[in-house]
């Protein structure tokens, strides 16, 4: 952050930013350059992370300066700095959305590397993302998953579960593309997604009550296998459509986790169409038995 401000004070060229103009509401989303913009905002306000933003990792001429202590020439240099912005216009088509997603991935080479889902949340922000976050805060889910993921992997797992519950018959590789398409199609959080969300909450409540907070965890590593959790939740949600109280649920979850075919489909090539179909089939058959 210090070096970026120093570059502007020295009049050096700096990388531009990329913005996406949303076709639905004309909002500008920051595709690349968020850290640069936040750095500028923080320096002008004089605060970063609750402390005074004072330049330290810079040359002697700028050591210890804040925006308020810049002399007139330095302040003019900073205020008159040029930051180029490239604006990408979306038309709502899948082809353009996929192109923007790929541009984001290619630009995402410096600073903190974003995960596929972090990019997805940025590009498809709206009611669906907010609804998934509400589900992510429910008590039973937090007990089953554990502490919140700093990289929102828990949020992504819920999206995967809801998407496969509703559209498993449409699944195709890559998983990233499937989830992007689902997020775009259901961005407004339609009633079918809301209904699936209620089933997700009921499934978590029931699994926690009957099988306990360690229901999904490997007995040897105490870790969660995302593909296993997703399949068991989908199978439980499907069973709850017709059976509000699933008998012997704890045994069924254990039997699913121990099934060799299920293990194979959740530990190797887990995004393959056949692997996804196989683990969902096995989990559903055991849950329905």
N, C-alpha and C positions, 0 to 999 in steps of 0.2 A: 504494500500500500504506500509506504514511504517513497519507494523508488518510482512509482507511477506519478505521484505528485511532483517529485523532483524532475522527472522527464518533462512535465508540462512547464515547470518553472524555468527550465533550460531551453524550452522551445523545441525540444526533440519531437520527431513524429512518433505517434503511438498507434497501436492497432485500433481499427474502427470497431463499431458494434453492429450486430445484426438484429433487426426487429421483424416480427411477423404481424402483419395487419390482419386481424380476424375479420372474415367476411360477414359473420353473424352480427357483430356489434361495433366493428371498427376499432376495437381495443388494440393497443400495441403490446405484444408480448416480447420480452427480451429473450432472444434466441441465443445470443452470445454477447457477453460484455457486462453481465450483472455485477461482477466484482469491481469493475472499473467505475460503474455508476454509483455503487454503494460507497466506494472509496471517496469519490468526489463529494457525495452527499455528507459523509461523515466529516470530511476535512472542513467543508464550509460551515457545518454546524458546530465543529470544534470538539466532537465527542466520538469515541469508538469504544465499544464494549464497556460503557459506563465510565470511561476515563478520558481525560483530556487528550485530544489527538495532537500530539506534538511530534514533529519530524525528528527521528533519531538515526535511522539507517540511511543517511544521506551524507553528502559532502559537507565540508566545514562551513561553506557559505550559507547553508540552510539548516544547520544543526540547531535543534530546539525550537524552531519556528512553528507557530500555529497560524491559522488564517488571519486571526486578528492582529498578529504581530508582524505580518508581512509589510514591507515598506511599500510605498505607492507604486514603484516600478514593478516590484514582484507581484503585487496584487493585480496590476493591469495585465501583466504577462499571463497569469493564471486565468483571469476572467476572459481574456481574449483568445484562449486556447481553442483549437479546432479539433473536434472529434467527429470523424466521419461515421454516418449511419447508413447502412444498406437495409432497405425495407423490402421484405418479401410479401407479396399480395397473395392471399389464399382465395380460392373460389369454391372451396368445400368439396372438391373432387378427391377421391381416394388417391389418384395419381399424384396430385400436388401435395397432399398431406404426407404421403410416403416420401416424396422428394425432400420436403422440409425436414422430416424426421432424419433422413440420411445426411442432410446438410448439418443438422445439429450434432449428429454423431461424429462427423468429420471435424467440425469445429471444436468439439469437446476434447481438446488435446492438451490443454494447460490448466493450471489450478487444480481444483478438486474434480476428479473424473466422475461424471454423473452415471448412474446406472440407467438401464433401459426404462425402468419404471419411473425414475425421477424425471427423465425427459418426457415420458408419457403424461405424467401429472401436470407438467408445465404446458404441454401443447393441447391437452384435452381438459383443461380446468373447467369446472362448472358444477352443476348439481350432482352428477354421478360421483365425481371425485369427493365432493363434500359428504355425500351419503356413505361412501366407503369409509371415510374417516370417522363418521359417527359409529359405524359398526366396529371399527378398530378400537374404539374407546369402551366398548361394553365389557363389564366385569368378567363374565365367564370366558370370553375370548382372551382377555389379558391373562387370566389364570392359566389357560391352556397353552398360549403361545409363550408367555414370559414377558420380560421387560420390553418396552417399546423399542423398535429397531431405529437406530439413527439414520439408516439409509432406506427407511420405509418398506422393508421387505415384508413386514406384517400386512401393510396396506396392499401390497401387490398380491399376496397370497389370498386375501379376501376377494380381490378382483378376479383372480384365477378361478376361485371356487364358484363364484356367482356366474362367471362367464361359461364355465363348463357345465354347471347345473342347467343353464338355460339353452346353451348352444353347442353342446358337445358334438352333435351331429354335423356341425359346420366346421369343426376343428380341422386345421391344416397347418403344416409347418410353414414358417417358423412360429414358435409360440409368441414371439414379439409381435409379429404381424397380426396374429389372431387377436391378441389383447388390444392392439391399436385399433383394429376394426371394430371390436366390441365397444371400446371406449368412445369412438366416434359415433357409432350408431345409437348408443344409449346415453349420450352426453347429457340429455335433459332429465335423466333418471325417470324413465317411464314406469307405469304401474307394475309391469312384470318384474322389473328389477327390484322395486320396493317390496313386492311379495316374496321374492327370493331372499331379500335381506332379512325379512321376518323369519323365514325358515332357517336361515343361517344362525340367527340369534337363538332360536329354539333348539337347534342341533347342538350349539355350544353349551347351552344350559343343561341339556340332557346328558351329554357326554361328560361334562364336569361332575354332575351329580352322581352318575352311575359308574364312571370309570376313573374319576379323579383327575387332578391337574397334570399327572404324568402320563395320561392316556396315549399321547402321540409320541412320547419320547423313547428313543432307543434305550433298552435296559443296560447296554454296555457303555454307550457314550453319553447318554442323557441329552442327546441332540435331537432336533426335529428334522425329519426328512420331508421337504416341502411337497414333493409329489405324493407321498403317503397321506399327509394331512389333508391335502386337497381332495383326494379320492374318497377318503373316509367321510369327510364332511359332505361331499356331493351325495354319496350313498345314503347317509343319514337323512339328509334333506329330502331325498326322494321317498324314503320310507315314511317320513313324517307327513307326507301328503295324505296318506290314508290311515296311518297308525300313530296317534298322539303319544302313546307310551310304548316304546320299543322294548319288549321283554329281553332279558339277558344281554343287554347292550354291551356291558363290559366284556363278556365272553366273546361277543361278535367282533368287537374292535380288536381284541387280542388275537382271534383266529385270522382276521384279515391281515394283521401285521406279521403273523407267522407263516402265511401261505407263500410257498416258494415262488409260484407264478407271480404273485403280487410283489414280492421282493425283487424279482427279476425286472418287472416292469417299472419299478421305482428307483432302480439303482444304475441302470444302463440305458443310454439313449432315451432318456425320459421324455423328450419332446417329440419323439417319433409318433406318427399317427397311430401305429399299431400298439405302441406302449401305452399311450393315453387311453385308447379304447380297451385294452386288456385290463389295466388296473381299475378302471371304472366298472368294467363287467364283473370282475372278481369281487370287488367291494360290494357291489349291488347284490350279487347273488348270495353272499354270506349274510349281508344285512337283511335280506328278504327271507332267509331260510327260517 
